[in-house]
Amino acid sequence: MNNSNKMCALLSNVTTYDNLKPLTDNRPISTLPFDCKYRMIDFPLSSLANANVKDILLTFNEGETQSVYDHIGSGKEWGLSSLGSHFFVYIMQDFLRKKEQGLPFYETQLEFLKKSRAPYTVLIGSKILANVDLQAVLKVHQASGNKVTAVYKKASSDSLNPYDSVLRFDEETGKPLAILHKDLEDPQPTGNLLLNTFICDTDFLSDFIRERHANGDEEFASVNRHIRNHLSKLDGVGVYEYTGYASNIIDIKTYFEANLEMLEPKNFTSLLYGAKPIYTKIKNEVPTFFAETSDVNGSQFGSGCVVKGKVTGSLISRGVNLEENTDIERSLIFAGSTVKAGAQIKNAILDKNVVIEPGVKIIGKPDSEPLVIAKGSRITEDIIAG
């Protein structure tokens, strides 16, 4: 890639939702497991890797980086350990402390943009599952002559959530007219879900950040959120329609359903095995073993599992042990968990290293969000949703 097409990236991972607890008690949204072997952060990192973005500033909340470092490591899976690549981790609370002390709180971002020497900057987050071709977005951005290009996806009104950012724009000019949260009484059948992904001219973005500081516009530590909130007020803004699979993760229900949607071949192929691959941390493990007693239908498995029971419509992560006469239905079981003989798991999520004792039933209601068993729990008695 010549320097005229070079991009750097600000990857924000500071969004939190109480409705995702207890899954996010010990990890950020960005390291939530997905589809047996991936993590949420794999998707923006892969979009950046596929666009040959080598300079990335990642922002996290204080105390949430251990699982991030464990997963990313040197970054080699996303091409970040090669010569000329750089990724840096920035803690959002450092921003807040500088702001309280009256210090220049955006200096880290500005210094990063300056040193990257990239004409364009990608702003992206980890809570929306998508496989965006950033090189295609860049071509549209360059051809339009705009300063900012926002990526959106058309979605049915029923699929939008109250927390979603919905984009209204002029269909002829593409200029954004408003950014609003989903109005549940909105009669329109579709909405334009903003994917919180933008390509900006770096010079414009640097000036925009300085202006926010000069005007005392200090409400948000996330540059992505600043752009989103000012989008309809800025000149030189265009849009790009993403047509692949996307899911906005804001609570247990949306997270659970997004995983189950990977059991549909169309969704699975669109997100994970399109023209642009998704990369994740490589683990060299033995294949999953299916005993003669196993009965598996419409499910997916990570490596290193031992399966001796029945599994239907479920996703089973790496290193899970399912003993004889177990019955797993419409559930997610995270890495290292054990379900002992005769136990039943239905409409539930078992976090990492959970042990379900023999004969225990974990049964959630099929028409509501699943039961969640917290990481490291040992369950000895039935838990059945009322």
N, C-alpha and C positions, 0 to 999 in steps of 0.2 A: 504494500500500500504506500503510495507517495504521500508526502507530508500534507498536500492540499486536501486529502481525504481523511487525515488522521483524526481519530476521536479519542477522548478520555472519558471517564465516567465518574459520577457521584452516585453511589449505590446506598440508598437509605434503608435502614432496618430498625427504625425506632417506634413504629406503630405497635400499640398494645391494645388488646381487647379482653376485658374481663370475661366475656362469653366464651373464650378459648381455654379458660382454666378448667381443670388442673393440668392440661397438656402443656401450658406455657408457664407453669410454676418455676421450672428449672431450666427453661430454654426460651429463646426468642422465637417469634413466628418463623423467622428465616431458617431455623434448623428443625422445624417440625418434619417428621418422616412423611414420605409420600410414595405411593405405589410400590411398596415393598423394599426399595433400595435407594430411593432418591431423598433429597431434602429440598425444602422450598427454595433455598438460596441457589440451588443448582440451575434453576431456570433463568434468572437474570444473568448469572455468571456465564451460562452457556450462550445466551444471546450475545453477550459481550465478546466471548471467545470466538464465536462464529463470525463476528464483525472485525476480528483482529484488534480489539481494544486491549491495550497493554498497560495502561495507567488507570488505576481504579482507587478511589477513596471510599472506603466503607464506613458508614456511621452506625454505631450500636449504642444501646443503653448500658450504663455502668452495671457491672456484675453479670452481664449476659454473654460474655465473649468466650467462655471456656468451651462450650459446645461448638462454637464457630471455629475456633482454632483446631479443635479435635477433628473437625470435618474437612476444613480447607487445607490445613497443613501448609505446605510450601506453595500450594496453588498449581501444582504441575498439571493436574487434570484439565485445567482451564488455560493452560499456556502461560501461567503467571510466574513460573520459576525460570523461564528462559532469559537469555541475555537481552537487556533492553526493556524488560517488563518490571513493573513496580505496582505493588498494592499496599495501601496504608489503612490502618484502623484508627478511627476517630471516635471519641466517646462524647455523646451528646451532652452529658452533664458538665463536661469541661466548658462547653459553649455557655451553659447556664451560669456557671461560676464566674466566667469572664464578664458576662453581661451584668451580673450583680455587682461586680467590682468596677464597672465602668470602663473595662478594657475593650480593645477591638476584637469582637467575638467571632467575626467571620474571616480572620486573618489566615487560618489554616486552609480554608477552602480557596481563598484567593491565591495563596502561595502555591497550592497544588495546581490550580488552573494555569498559573504563570509558568511553572516548571514543566508542565506537560507539553507545552508548545504545540498543542492540538487546536486547529481552527474550530473544531466542533466538540461539544460536550453532551454526553448522554446523561439524563436524569432518569433513574429507574428505582423501583422498590422490589420487595420480595413477597408481598402478601397476595399478589394477583398471579395466578398460574397462567402462563402464556409462553409461546415460543415465537417471539417477535424477530423478524429478519431486519436487523438494524441497518444493514447495508442498503436494503430496499427503501427504508425510511429516509436514509441519508440522501439517496438519489432524488427522491421527491422533494426533500428539504432544499437541496442545492438548486434544482430546476425551478422551484417556486420563488427563490430569492428572499424567502421569509427569514426572520430571526429565530423563530421558535416553531417547531412542528410537534403537535400533540397527537398521540396514538390513541384511538378509540375502537370499540367494537359495538356493533348493533346488537342489542339484546332485547328479548321480550320484556314487557313491563312487569310480568309476573315473576321474572327471574331477578329483578333488581331489588336491592335491599335499601332500607332507610339510610344506611351509612354510605351508600355508593355516591360517587361524584358523577353526575349526569351532564353531558356536554350538549349544549344547544348551539348550533352554528347556522350561518346563512348557506343554504344548499348551493347557491350560485357562486359565491366568492370563497366559501370555506372558512370565513372569518368567524371565530367563536363569539357568540352573543351572550352566553351566560354559563356559569358553572353552578349547579345546585345539587342538593341532596335529593334523592328520590322522593317524590311526593306520592304517597300511597293512593291519593285520590286523582292522580293525573290520568285523564281518560285516554292518552295516547297509547297505542298498542305496543310501541317499541321505544327504546331509549338508547342514547349513545353513551355506553359505559366508558368513562375515561380510565385508561389502563395505568395511569400515573407513570407513563413513559413519555419522555420528550427528547428531542434533539434540538440543541440551542447553538447559535453562534457563540463561541467562547468569549469573544470581546464584548458582545452584548450582555452575556450572563455575568461577567465580571463587573460591568458597569451597573447592572441591575442589583447585584449584591451590595455594592458600595452605596447605591441609592437607598436601599432598605435600611442600611446602617445610618446614613446621614439623616434620614427622615424619622429615625427612632422607631422604625417598623420592626419591633423585636418579638412579635408574638410567637413566631415559629423558629425552631432551630433548623428545620429541614428546608433546604433551598427548593426541593421538589414541591413542598407545600406552598411556599411563597409564590412560585410560578403558577401553580394551580389556582391559587386565590386571586391572582392578578391577570389571569389569562385573557379575560374578556375586556380588560382595560388597556392591554398592550397593543401597539401597532406592529404589523409584520408577523402575525401569527397564522399558521395554517394547520391543517389536520391530515391525518393518514388513517385509513380504515384497515384494521387488522381483521382478517376473516377466519383465522384458525380457532382452535379451542381456547377458551379462557374461563377462569373461575375465580371469583373474588372471595377470599377466605376471611370471614369476619366473626365466625362463631363455630361451635362444635358441629352444628348441623351442616353448614356449607362445607366445612372441612371433610366430614364424613361422606357427604354425597359426591364431592369431587373425587375422592379416592374410588368410590364404587363406580363412578362413571368411567374409570379406566378399564372396567370389565367389558365395556362396549368397544369392539374393534375400531370403529370409526373415531371415537374420542382418543383411544390409546395411540393409534397411528398418527393422528393429527398433532397431538402434543409431543409425543416422544420419538417418533420415527418418521418425521417429515424430511424435507430437504435439508433442514438444519438439525443436527443431532443434539441431544441433551447429555451432558457429561456429569459424572458423579465420582465420588471417591472410590477407588478400586480396592476391593478386598479379595484376596486369593483364598477362596474357601471351596470345600468339597461341594458337589451338587446336592440338591435336596433328595432324600431317600424316601420313596413311597413303598411301604410294606404291602404285602398281599391283602392285609385287612383294611387298607385305605380305600376310601370311596370319595373321589374328588370330582366336583362339577362346577364349571364356570368360575374358577378361582385363579389367583396368581400367587406365586411363592418366590421369596428370595432364596439365596443359596444357603446350604448348611442346615436345612431343617430335617427333622425326622417326623414322618406323617404315618400314623397307624390308625387314625380314625376317619370320620366323615367330615368333609369340608364342602360347603355350598355357598357360592356367591360371596366369597370373602377374599381378603388380601392378607397374606401371611409374610412377615418380614424375616430377615436373616436369623438363622440359628434358633428357630422355634421348635419346641418338642411337643407334639400332639400324641398322647398315649392312646392305648386301645380303647375302643368304644366311646371316644369323644365325639361330640357333635357340634361343629362350628358352622353357623349360618349367618350370612349378612353381617360380618364383623371384620374389624381390623385388629390384628395382633402384631405388636411391635417386637423388635429384636430381643432375643434372649429369654422370651417368656416360655413357661411350661404349663400345659393343660393336662392334668393327670387323668387317669382312667375313669371313664364314665361321666366326666363333666360335660356340661352343655353351655355353649356361649352363643347367644343370639342377639342381634342388634346392639352390639357393644364394641367398645374400643379398649383393648388391654395395652397399656403403656409398657415401656421396656422393663424386662426382668420381673414381670408379674408371675406369681405361682398360683394356680387354681388347684385346690386340693381335690382328691377323688370324689366324684359324684356331685360336686357343687354345681348349682345352676346360676348363671349370670344372664338374665333375660330382660332386655329393654323393650319398650313398646315400639312396634314397627312404624307407627304413624307420627312419631316424635323424634327428638334428638336421641342418640344412643346413650346407653349407660357408659360411663368412663371409669376405668379402674386405674388409679394413680400409679406412677412408676414405682417399682420395687415392692408392691403390695403382695401380701400372702392372704388369699381369701379362703376361709374355712367354712363359711356358711352361705346359703343361698342369698342372692340379691335379685329380686324380681320387681320390675317397675309396676306400680299400681295402675 
